[in-house]
Amino acid sequence: MAGKKILLVDDDEKMLRLFGDFLVSQGFEVVEANNGNDALRLAVETNPNLIILDVMMPDKDGGEVGSALFENNKTKNIPIIFLTSLVSKEEVARTGGKIGGRIYLSKSSDKKELIKKIKEII
Amino acid sequence: MNIKSFFVKTSKNVPNNDGQYHELVEYANSIILRMDMEGNITFLNRFAQEFFGYKEEELIGKNVIGTIVPPTDASGKDLKAMIADIMINSEKYINNENENILRNGKRVWIAWTNRPILDENGQLKEVLCIGNDITKLKEAEDQIMIAKEAAENASKAKSSFLANMSHELRTPLNAVIGFSEAMLEGIAGPMTDKQKEYASYILESGRHLLSLINDVLDLSKVEAGKMELELSDFNLQELVKKSFTFIAEKAMKHRIALCHDIKDDIGIINADERKIKQVIYNILSNAVKFTPDGGKIGANASKINDNEIQVCIWDTGIGIDKKDSAKVFAEFEQIDSEYSRKYAGTGLGMPLSKKFIELHGGKMWFESDGMGKGAHFYFTIPIKQTGKKGVFDE
């Protein structure tokens, strides 16, 4: 895990703290952004190995940030995991954790599930 | 009666000269008029005169546009163009509904039958129009459309409310669950045993609340007709066996014996596995909750016909009193007894389970001989879902 960098995006500071501290405890380097515009800027500046993106955010939502990242040559190859409280982990299980080919997880999912997904990607 | 005598007989009742025909037309309870190729009125019966509020001489020779037909209808449709089109494509207008206008300015809707009258060369000469007032019908139709639109908007509002609520309710809970979990994992450093105990209560209560929220949202989805079945093939026998492991620990603690007798011929069914699992789990967790120490819980399942399986989950628990039987599947109801406080629950498990079974086209019910006599919960489920996938979505 050492040296792997994750950009964590969530408008809720508590969620940044929760997931940020957890990812650090797992040995990742974590860059945090609490809005979509900062996320786009930091994605270019820090070139992370993975972006974990909240779906429901004011201003720019996760979907918009995701497509903006995809449209930029510098960031289009960075994998994204969408993290949302919009669905329960049961609903995620029903759709196999993918919508439109994109990986997503419920915020109420087990942390082990998150680590498993991260390890599959990076 | 042969055909000939039929004609002879009926012909007696039909006007036999122009005078009688004329009378029939004049006093018919319908609007009858003729117009020429330009849309000028050449004839209108008495009923039409009374209906539109004109005398005969006021309309004969006048164009329908500007008299009985407004140039455009209330929705802005060009009726002048429509009248012109009747003369060209008369076959399209044999049955036609359009707005008309009375002398006093009142707009009305009339269902017209428009018959082309041809000259000896087969050219359109006039159009015979027979009309009936359908204004009241149209108004009722409009009311229905308005009501339908309002209902659809309400349904949309409900859906977006649900989506918002699920987000708003889960967001703070994710922090409650997430941070207590993180503390117990030691991410925030070591804790004393007491601190661990308290944190575990926060976590447990948070998870309980989350499952309650999920149940409420599921139930609302079912009621809004938005719940879809995710069908797959799975082994029901395996699922029942696996479900018993959920309650195994608790059962052991209370010395409750578990036994299941599922016939081997059940095998694979096509249904929504997660929902069926939830149903079985709900029944089993109730069973273990309401069965005193030393009791028994069991399940059996068998094919009752070619396309249906019946599952029964039984216990030797406290049973259900006759007077409480209606409450079992009612939302937010828990049978009020000394047990309802002892056995905390959401009160949504059973109604939700019943709805899940019904979504599959099955039935769910229970039998109990009364207090202290245990309970048998039954459900039936089709082996295959014959309807389209994702039924019940409008």
Interface residues (C-beta under 8 A of the other chain):
Chain A: D12 K14 M15 L18 F19 D21 F22 S25 M56 S85 L86 V87 S88 E90 A93 R94 K107 S108 K111
Chain B: A163 S166 H167 R170 T171 L173 N174 A175 I177 G178 F179 E181 A182 E185 I187 A188 L210 N214 L217 E230 R274
